[in-house]
Amino acid sequence: MHPLDLLAVGLYGASAGAAALAAVLVALRRPYAKAYGAMAACFGVLALNAAANTLDLVAPDRPAWLEFAPAVLLASIVPLMSLAVEDLVSDRPLVWRRRDLLPFTLAACLGLCVVSAAIFPADPRSGSVVGLLVFVGVCAVLVQATVSLGLIMWRVARLGPRLRRVFASTERRELAWLQLVAVLVATNWAMTVAYNLGLWQGSDVAFSLIGLTTIILMASFWVRQSPVFQVDELFPGRVEDPDDGSGRDANVDDRGKYERSLLDEERLARIARKIEAAFHGDRLYLEPDLSLRKLSTRLAVSENHLSQTFTRRLDMSFYHYVNRWRVEEAKRLLLTTDANVLNIAHDVGFNSRSAFYNAFRTVTGESPVTFRKRADVGGERDGSGAAIDRDRIGTRR
């Protein structure tokens, strides 16, 4: 066997082992959750695919139809990923439904074609009826995979605004890594289809390397990933997204959906005052893991009413409201202390330096370092302290 083939066999073997291990670890986290069940199945399919590719290399006399077996397995990966992501980004746990099997119809049909080629030996690329069906099936599954990957990207793209409605910190809940995974899966899928259709004579090392990279990346995130709307590990319940499903950020343009609400302006004003009192007196914004549910419990006001208050009365999302308080407190500390900027970020409730800098720039238009330097030059740092500017936060009188 050629040294490159030996390398590919080793990489495929590593992929199969890594995928099998990831399948077990993901399944053991929550065996009855849809997200983890679907992703465990996805890793299982990836392990079988790597094993099939290994067999292709070590068995040169394999039947021609066996070359298309990996395509059948890959046809199931994207639908499984889509089902897993659907539950992962939902604000309530999802259950398995019969319609969840529909995306696997094309994969099943393609599998039947490959089985037919096995029963009635013929090279699917020889122009036979089976070969034509396999070709059509592969093209149909490719279209389906493209649509499913697009749906995953759409869900990830609209996740940020949804999270900002209910969490004060979102950087540990974003799923940006899924975009890279989707690109790698799409690349692997396209390479496999092109190779099996004889459109490209690729290298097995290239296939095995991109496959192993995809599996390691997916496994490294999935084995520790929790549903993004889950409050925390100790309380696995999810925070409800008080939205109509449009995925838009909470701002003045969303007022229309609340026009028929039972909350009048007087009630909204009372709730807004309660929110301000809790933030000014209890300094709730200093809690890094503050969520709409925790605020609801503290104020004895429903999450839906709080969401309406932020949208209709305060003209901003919960996320932006909290971060404005945090930035105002950070400004005070920057003016009155010599504390390190990163320490100040953590002291006012931010979980990361990047989140602090982004929020600070959004509110002030400059970085914390620039703000402090400008204050030094202008003689504003007199150590007398500064009260939080409530008008900048948006509370109406």
Secondary structure, DSSP 8 states (H G I E B T S, - for coil): --HHHHHHHHHHHHHHHHHHHHHHHHHHH-TT-HHHHHHHHHHHHHHHHHHHHHHHHH-TT--GGGGGHHHHHHHHHHHHHHHHHHHHT-SS-----GGGGGGGHHHHHHHHHHHHHHHTT--TTTT-HHHHHHHHHHHHHHHHHHHHHHHHHHHHHTHHHHHHHHBS--TTT--THHHHHHHHHHHHHHHHHHHHTTS----HHHHHHHHHHHHHHHHHHHTT---TTB--SSS--B----S-SS---SSGGGGGGGTT-S--HHHHHHHHHHHHHHHHHS-GGG-TT-BHHHHHHHHT--HHHHHHIIIIIS-S-HHHHHHHHHHHHHHHHHHH----HHHHHHHTT-SSHHHHHHHHHHHHSS-HHHHHHHHHHHT---SS-----HHHHT---
